[in-house]
Amino acid sequence: MAIFRASEVKQFSDAELSEQLTKLEMELVQDLGKVSAGGAPENPGRIREIKRTIARIQTEQTKRRNEA
């Protein structure tokens, strides 16, 4: 799953935002599951980037809801 910047997130449609958010949340759960089970994630910085991307998507969704 790709990490998106704010400029990329703004270009997505509402449906695409929801879809990407779901995928990223699933990936985060899987990565955190590995860590909680005592394993090491393949890329430790990836968890932080996934969280930030989720926040970017949620921020954009909130902006769009408030504009309408």
Secondary structure, DSSP 8 states (H G I E B T S, - for coil): -----HHHHHHS-HHHHHHHHHHHHHHHHHHHHHHHTT---S-HHHHHHHHHHHHHHHHHHHHHHHH-
